[in-house]
Amino acid sequence: MSGDSTAPSAVTLDPSREPIVVVDDLYITYRVYGGSAGKGNAVTALGRVVRGKKRPSMKEVRAIQGLSFVAYRGDAIGVIGTNGSGKSTLLKAIAGLLPPERGGVYTNGQPSLLGVNAALMNDLTGERNIVLGCLAMGMTPEQVKQKYDEIVKFAGLKEGFIQLPMRAYSSGMGSRLRFAIAASKSHDVLLIDEALATGDAKFRRKSAKKIDELRGEAGAVFLVAHQLDSIKEMCNRVLWIDEGTLVMDGDTDTVVDAYTEATGK
Ligand SMILES: Nc1ncnc2c1ncn2[C@@H]1O[C@H](COP(=O)(O)OP(=O)(O)OP(=O)(O)O)[C@@H](O)[C@H]1O
């Protein structure tokens, strides 16, 4: 190392393993425009341009600040950190949903983000959501038919609920169905953001087993969860991030123990 504090944090590759995700000196910044100049719609913006006024005040939130690591085939990586440390931002960046300010994310294959707000339609029945969700993941109608029963069984909803609109589901039921849909297909890179948080202990055990299977077929799995138990059950490796920087990257027990000691959680 040169000792230059602005030098990018380098990624080191293990040549004996297949890299699936490379995050290289990644910076993500959100820009939030202040409210003092009125709402930011097109009319007010045009008015400002006509009157030669400046843009409303803008605040930058540096959510990820120079993060680097490599995920290899078969890795199940837990991402931990306190509220606002940048976990969800990192997953969205890996999914390609946020442009890097600097640095880059390279994935070998298609990333799929399964989040608490994964796009299921509240007014449609569970049944319709399964069909639409599977089609959206690229399955053919024939494949959807083959997978349908397995998804319903895995979600394990109470009798009859699959025919009800999803707005009648509890948050736990919704997250079970979301997970069941996502897990019905193997993914190159599967990103799970708190989607299992509302499941009960039995469902979490079932999910842990499923994630293990997916790890076998998938490239890599990432899991953001506040319950360290889920991370311990499901992950072989953990990234601890704080204020958008990497505090520790290592095997699950070592990192979770260090995190618990540092934060008292
Ligand atoms: N859409 C957004 N616009 C502006 N700032 C944002 C946006 N989303 C997140 N942030 C900010 O970016 C930082 C990281 O947020 P992020 O949601 O990634 O954290 P997190 O670790 O997932 O938090 P939590 O554990 O509370 O879910 C925080 O300071 C947050 O306020």
The ligand as an SDF file (V2000), in Angstrom:
LIG
                    3D

 31 33  0  0  0  0  0  0  0  0999 V2000
  -33.7660    6.9420   -1.4650 N   0  0  0  0  0  0  0  0  0  0  0  0
  -32.8990    7.5420   -0.6390 C   0  0  0  0  0  0  0  0  0  0  0  0
  -32.6670    8.8710   -0.7290 N   0  0  0  0  0  0  0  0  0  0  0  0
  -31.7760    9.4700    0.0940 C   0  0  0  0  0  0  0  0  0  0  0  0
  -31.0810    8.8480    1.0420 N   0  0  0  0  0  0  0  0  0  0  0  0
  -31.2770    7.5300    1.1900 C   0  0  0  0  0  0  0  0  0  0  0  0
  -32.1970    6.8110    0.3540 C   0  0  0  0  0  0  0  0  0  0  0  0
  -32.1910    5.5050    0.7400 N   0  0  0  0  0  0  0  0  0  0  0  0
  -31.3020    5.4100    1.7580 C   0  0  0  0  0  0  0  0  0  0  0  0
  -30.7590    6.6250    2.0280 N   0  0  0  0  0  0  0  0  0  0  0  0
  -29.7260    6.9100    3.0370 C   0  0  0  0  0  0  0  0  0  0  0  0
  -28.5780    6.1210    2.7370 O   0  0  0  0  0  0  0  0  0  0  0  0
  -27.9870    5.6140    3.9160 C   0  0  0  0  0  0  0  0  0  0  0  0
  -27.9680    4.0830    3.8580 C   0  0  0  0  0  0  0  0  0  0  0  0
  -29.3210    3.6060    3.8470 O   0  0  0  0  0  0  0  0  0  0  0  0
  -29.6900    2.0520    3.6940 P   0  0  0  0  0  0  0  0  0  0  0  0
  -31.1730    1.9650    3.5480 O   0  0  0  0  0  0  0  0  0  0  0  0
  -28.8480    1.4640    2.6310 O   0  0  0  0  0  0  0  0  0  0  0  0
  -29.2310    1.4950    5.1110 O   0  0  0  0  0  0  0  0  0  0  0  0
  -29.5420    0.0840    5.7930 P   0  0  0  0  0  0  0  0  0  0  0  0
  -28.2570   -0.3630    6.3990 O   0  0  0  0  0  0  0  0  0  0  0  0
  -30.1950   -0.8570    4.8380 O   0  0  0  0  0  0  0  0  0  0  0  0
  -30.5420    0.5350    6.9500 O   0  0  0  0  0  0  0  0  0  0  0  0
  -31.6850   -0.2800    7.7570 P   0  0  0  0  0  0  0  0  0  0  0  0
  -30.9690   -1.2860    8.6180 O   0  0  0  0  0  0  0  0  0  0  0  0
  -32.2980    0.7860    8.5930 O   0  0  0  0  0  0  0  0  0  0  0  0
  -32.6260   -0.8870    6.7640 O   0  0  0  0  0  0  0  0  0  0  0  0
  -28.8110    6.1690    5.0790 C   0  0  0  0  0  0  0  0  0  0  0  0
  -28.1510    7.3360    5.5410 O   0  0  0  0  0  0  0  0  0  0  0  0
  -30.1460    6.5370    4.4460 C   0  0  0  0  0  0  0  0  0  0  0  0
  -30.7050    7.6420    5.1170 O   0  0  0  0  0  0  0  0  0  0  0  0
  1  2  1  0
  2  3  1  0
  2  7  2  0
  3  4  2  0
  4  5  1  0
  5  6  2  0
  6  7  1  0
  6 10  1  0
  7  8  1  0
  8  9  2  0
  9 10  1  0
 10 11  1  0
 11 12  1  0
 11 30  1  0
 12 13  1  0
 13 14  1  0
 13 28  1  0
 14 15  1  0
 15 16  1  0
 16 17  2  0
 16 18  1  0
 16 19  1  0
 19 20  1  0
 20 21  2  0
 20 22  1  0
 20 23  1  0
 23 24  1  0
 24 25  2  0
 24 26  1  0
 24 27  1  0
 28 29  1  0
 28 30  1  0
 30 31  1  0
M  END
$$$$
